[in-house]
């Protein structure tokens, strides 16, 4: 179950006790506040706090007080200008704090984004739940033969069944031993900080993750990309939905210039100019390596 009864009761209490405030409020974000959105088989993301909105981005860029004389259209245009020209500091005026439940191997990938504040569930102090990420059969794949970090063709039939059986059996066996080691039934159990070491990387952990909008969008640009690992991409996709309602102008600009846009080298740009002139450009005469050419072709498709 993604949320415990205690957590569900806490969310119900939080959402049932609105308070008046003088701070900037995003109506889109208020609709998401505290609500847990399921991800994978036992995970979730939920917003526990936020600061700022689209207007806060514009206010910081103009260094002014209040709305001034600028219209909504001016605000959206300004935000698109800031995004287009990589002016990052106004986006840092907005912040979000998320409660995330995720597999440990996803957390280790996520934590590489070092521009956030993180507080993780302590397995030295508390006992981890018997919850493991087991991929759906359609997400089991062989190693890619062209990308050392990626997946290839999906596993099928007996091979897929064997892998799923190993994942389940190994996880359950490790947790059985974990429970046995920390048990004080008749004797002193092993310290939790030591007993946790044999648990598999697909066990779930939880953390609070606070980040400003600029660094969050950088995270989403990498992790919501189609080439990102599926297990972290689904978290990024769910966060994208929240951000789109929180700062709609900023998110539309982000979609346009970052998620849907592309950056080209000067060599690649020169190839585009040659193509527009009607010249036939190939990898051999492009000045690019095979890898660069493959990425260039992917942009043009």
LUMPA-238030 format. One line per field, with one value per residue (C-alpha): residue number from 1; residue in one letter; y, x, z. Coordinates in Angstrom, 1 decimal. Example, Ala and Ser with C-alpha at 12.3 -4.5 7.8 and 13.67 -1.06 7.14 Angstrom:
// LUMPA-238030
resi <- 1  2
resn <- a  s
Y <- -4.5  -1.1
X <- 12.3  13.7
Z <- 7.8  7.1
***
This chain:
// LUMPA-238030
resi <- 1  2  3  4  5  6  7  8  9  10  11  12  13  14  15  16  17  18  19  20  21  22  23  24  25  26  27  28  29  30  31  32  33  34  35  36  37  38  39  40  41  42  43  44  45  46  47  48  49  50  51  52  53  54  55  56  57  58  59  60  61  62  63  64  65  66  67  68  69  70  71  72  73  74  75  76  77  78  79  80  81  82  83  84  85  86  87  88  89  90  91  92  93  94  95  96  97  98  99  100  101  102  103  104  105  106  107  108  109  110  111  112  113  114  115  116  117  118  119  120  121  122  123  124  125  126  127  128  129  130  131  132  133  134  135  136  137  138  139  140  141  142  143  144  145  146  147  148  149  150  151  152  153  154  155  156  157  158  159  160  161  162  163  164  165  166  167  168  169  170  171  172  173  174  175  176  177  178  179  180  181  182  183  184  185  186  187  188  189  190  191  192  193  194  195  196  197  198  199  200  201  202  203  204  205  206  207  208  209  210  211  212  213  214  215  216  217  218  219  220  221  222  223  224  225  226  227  228  229  230  231  232  233  234  235  236  237  238  239  240  241  242  243  244  245  246  247  248  249  250  251  252  253  254  255  256  257  258  259  260  261  262  263  264  265  266  267  268  269  270  271  272  273  274  275  276  277  278  279  280  281  282  283  284  285  286  287  288  289  290  291  292  293  294  295  296  297  298  299  300  301
resn <- x  x  x  x  x  x  x  x  x  x  x  x  x  x  x  x  x  x  x  x  x  x  x  x  x  x  x  x  x  x  x  x  x  x  x  x  x  x  x  x  x  x  x  x  x  x  x  x  x  x  x  x  x  x  x  x  x  x  x  x  x  x  x  x  x  x  x  x  x  x  x  x  x  x  x  x  x  x  x  x  x  x  x  x  x  x  x  x  x  x  x  x  x  x  x  x  x  x  x  x  x  x  x  x  x  x  x  x  x  x  x  x  x  x  x  x  x  x  x  x  x  x  x  x  x  x  x  x  x  x  x  x  x  x  x  x  x  x  x  x  x  x  x  x  x  x  x  x  x  x  x  x  x  x  x  x  x  x  x  x  x  x  x  x  x  x  x  x  x  x  x  x  x  x  x  x  x  x  x  x  x  x  x  x  x  x  x  x  x  x  x  x  x  x  x  x  x  x  x  x  x  x  x  x  x  x  x  x  x  x  x  x  x  x  x  x  x  x  x  x  x  x  x  x  x  x  x  x  x  x  x  x  x  x  x  x  x  x  x  x  x  x  x  x  x  x  x  x  x  x  x  x  x  x  x  x  x  x  x  x  x  x  x  x  x  x  x  x  x  x  x  x  x  x  x  x  x  x  x  x  x  x  x  x  x  x  x  x  x  x  x  x  x  x  x  x  x  x  x  x  x
Y <- 0.0  3.4  5.2  4.0  4.6  7.1  9.0  9.0  10.4  13.1  14.2  14.3  16.5  18.8  19.3  19.8  22.7  25.6  28.8  32.4  33.8  37.0  35.1  34.5  31.6  29.5  28.1  25.4  24.2  24.5  21.8  19.5  20.3  17.2  14.9  11.7  10.6  6.9  6.1  2.5  -0.2  1.2  4.8  8.2  11.9  14.6  18.4  19.4  23.0  25.6  29.2  31.6  31.5  32.9  36.4  35.9  35.0  38.3  40.3  39.1  39.8  43.4  43.9  45.7  45.6  44.2  43.7  47.2  48.1  44.9  42.8  39.0  38.9  40.9  38.4  35.4  37.1  38.0  34.4  33.1  35.6  34.5  30.9  31.4  33.3  31.0  33.7  31.4  33.5  34.7  31.0  30.4  32.6  29.7  26.6  23.3  20.7  17.1  14.0  11.1  7.4  5.6  2.5  2.9  2.4  5.3  7.4  6.9  8.1  11.0  12.2  13.0  16.3  18.0  21.3  20.4  19.9  16.2  14.5  10.7  8.1  6.7  2.9  3.4  4.6  3.0  -0.4  -0.4  -1.9  -5.1  -3.2  -3.8  -2.5  -5.4  -4.3  -5.0  -7.7  -5.1  -3.1  -6.0  -5.6  -6.8  -4.7  -2.3  -3.2  0.5  2.3  1.1  2.9  1.8  -1.1  -3.1  -5.5  -6.7  -10.1  -12.5  -15.9  -18.1  -15.6  -12.9  -15.3  -16.4  -12.8  -11.8  -14.9  -14.0  -10.4  -11.5  -14.4  -12.6  -9.5  -11.6  -13.8  -10.7  -9.1  -12.4  -12.3  -8.6  -9.2  -12.2  -10.1  -7.2  -9.4  -9.4  -12.5  -14.3  -12.5  -9.1  -8.3  -6.9  -3.1  -1.7  0.3  -3.0  -5.2  -2.9  -3.7  -6.8  -5.3  -5.1  -1.8  -2.3  -1.8  1.5  4.5  7.9  11.5  15.1  16.9  20.7  22.5  25.8  26.0  26.6  23.4  21.5  22.3  21.1  17.8  17.5  18.3  15.3  12.9  13.5  12.9  9.8  8.5  8.6  5.4  4.4  4.1  7.7  9.1  8.2  10.2  13.2  12.8  13.0  16.1  17.7  17.6  19.4  22.1  22.7  23.7  25.6  27.9  27.5  30.2  28.9  25.3  26.2  28.0  25.1  22.6  24.7  25.6  22.7  19.6  20.1  22.1  21.1  22.6  22.3  22.6  25.1  22.2  20.8  24.3  24.7  21.3  22.6  25.7  23.5  21.4  24.5  25.4  22.1  20.5  16.7  16.3  12.9  11.8  11.5  15.1  16.6  16.9  14.9  11.6  8.7  9.3  13.0  12.3  9.8  12.4  15.1  12.9  12.2  16.0  16.4  13.6
X <- 0.0  1.6  0.4  -0.1  -3.4  -1.6  -0.3  -3.8  -5.3  -2.6  -3.3  -7.0  -6.4  -4.1  -6.4  -9.3  -7.7  -7.2  -5.7  -5.8  -2.5  -0.9  1.7  1.5  -0.8  -1.0  -4.5  -3.2  -0.8  -3.4  -5.4  -2.4  -1.2  -0.7  -2.3  -0.3  0.0  1.0  4.1  5.4  4.0  4.4  5.8  4.2  5.0  3.1  3.6  4.0  4.8  5.7  6.7  6.0  4.2  4.6  4.2  7.1  9.3  8.4  8.6  12.2  13.1  11.8  12.9  9.7  6.9  3.5  2.1  2.9  1.5  2.4  -0.4  -0.7  0.5  3.6  4.3  4.1  6.3  8.8  8.9  9.4  12.3  13.9  13.6  14.8  17.9  18.8  18.2  18.0  17.9  14.2  13.1  15.1  12.5  10.0  10.5  8.7  9.0  8.0  7.5  8.7  8.5  10.9  13.1  16.6  18.2  16.1  17.0  20.7  20.2  18.0  20.5  23.1  21.1  22.9  21.1  18.3  17.8  17.1  16.1  15.7  14.0  16.5  17.0  19.4  16.5  13.4  12.6  12.0  8.8  8.6  8.0  10.0  9.8  9.1  8.9  5.9  6.8  6.7  9.5  11.9  14.5  17.9  21.0  21.2  23.9  24.5  24.0  25.8  23.3  20.2  17.8  17.3  14.6  12.0  12.5  9.8  8.5  10.5  13.4  11.1  9.5  12.9  14.0  10.8  11.1  14.7  13.7  10.8  12.5  15.8  14.0  11.8  14.7  16.8  14.0  13.4  17.0  16.8  13.8  15.5  18.7  16.9  14.6  15.1  13.1  15.0  18.3  19.7  19.1  21.7  21.8  19.5  22.3  24.1  21.1  20.1  23.2  21.9  18.6  18.3  18.4  14.7  13.4  11.5  12.7  11.2  12.5  11.5  13.1  13.1  14.4  14.0  12.2  15.3  17.0  13.7  13.3  16.9  16.0  12.9  14.7  17.0  14.6  11.4  13.3  12.4  15.9  15.9  15.5  11.8  11.8  12.9  11.1  7.7  8.4  9.5  6.4  4.2  6.1  5.6  1.8  2.1  4.5  2.3  -0.5  1.7  3.5  1.7  3.6  6.9  6.0  4.8  8.0  10.0  8.1  8.7  12.4  13.7  11.6  10.6  13.6  17.2  20.7  23.0  26.8  28.2  29.2  25.6  24.2  26.5  25.2  21.6  22.6  24.2  21.1  18.9  21.1  20.3  23.6  23.7  25.3  26.4  28.1  31.4  31.4  29.6  32.7  30.8  31.6  29.2  27.7  27.2  25.7  23.2  22.1  21.9  19.6  17.4  16.9  15.9  13.4
Z <- 0.0  -1.0  2.2  5.7  7.5  9.7  6.7  5.1  8.3  8.4  4.8  5.5  8.6  6.7  3.7  6.1  7.9  5.5  6.9  5.8  4.6  3.2  1.2  -2.5  -3.3  -6.5  -6.8  -9.1  -6.4  -3.6  -5.3  -5.1  -1.6  0.6  -1.9  -2.6  -6.2  -6.7  -8.6  -9.5  -7.3  -3.8  -4.3  -4.4  -4.6  -2.7  -2.2  1.5  1.0  -1.7  -2.1  -5.0  -8.3  -11.8  -10.5  -8.1  -11.0  -12.8  -9.6  -9.0  -12.7  -12.4  -8.8  -8.1  -5.5  -6.3  -9.8  -11.0  -14.4  -16.2  -17.7  -17.6  -21.3  -20.3  -17.5  -19.8  -22.4  -19.7  -18.4  -21.9  -22.4  -19.2  -20.1  -23.7  -22.6  -19.6  -17.0  -14.0  -10.8  -11.1  -11.2  -8.0  -6.1  -6.2  -4.1  -3.5  -0.8  -1.8  0.2  -2.0  -1.5  -4.0  -4.4  -3.0  -6.4  -7.8  -4.8  -5.4  -9.0  -7.8  -5.2  -7.9  -8.3  -5.5  -5.6  -3.2  0.6  1.5  4.7  4.3  6.4  8.8  8.8  11.8  13.9  12.3  10.7  6.9  5.6  3.6  0.3  -2.8  -6.4  -8.7  -12.4  -14.5  -17.1  -19.9  -18.2  -18.0  -20.8  -21.8  -21.8  -24.7  -27.2  -28.2  -24.9  -21.8  -19.6  -21.4  -22.1  -25.2  -26.3  -23.7  -22.0  -22.7  -21.7  -19.4  -19.2  -17.9  -15.5  -14.2  -13.6  -11.8  -9.6  -8.7  -7.8  -5.6  -3.9  -3.3  -1.8  0.5  1.6  2.4  4.4  6.3  7.4  8.2  10.5  12.1  12.8  14.4  16.5  20.2  20.8  23.5  22.7  21.9  18.2  15.8  15.6  12.9  11.4  10.7  9.9  7.0  5.0  3.4  2.1  -1.7  -3.6  -4.7  -1.1  -0.7  1.2  1.8  2.0  2.0  -0.9  -1.1  -4.3  -6.0  -9.4  -11.5  -10.2  -10.3  -14.0  -14.6  -12.8  -14.9  -18.2  -17.6  -15.8  -17.8  -21.0  -23.0  -22.6  -18.8  -16.9  -16.7  -12.9  -12.3  -15.3  -14.0  -10.9  -13.0  -15.2  -12.1  -10.8  -14.2  -13.8  -10.4  -11.7  -14.8  -12.4  -9.9  -12.4  -15.8  -17.6  -16.5  -17.3  -20.8  -21.5  -20.1  -22.3  -25.3  -24.8  -22.7  -23.0  -26.6  -27.7  -28.6  -28.3  -31.3  -31.5  -34.0  -36.2  -36.2  -36.9  -39.9  -41.2  -41.0  -43.0  -45.6  -45.8  -46.2  -49.2  -50.8  -50.1  -49.3  -45.8  -44.5  -41.4  -43.4  -44.6  -41.5  -39.2  -36.5  -35.0  -35.5  -32.0  -32.7  -36.1  -34.6  -32.0  -34.7  -36.9  -33.8  -33.4  -37.0  -37.1
***
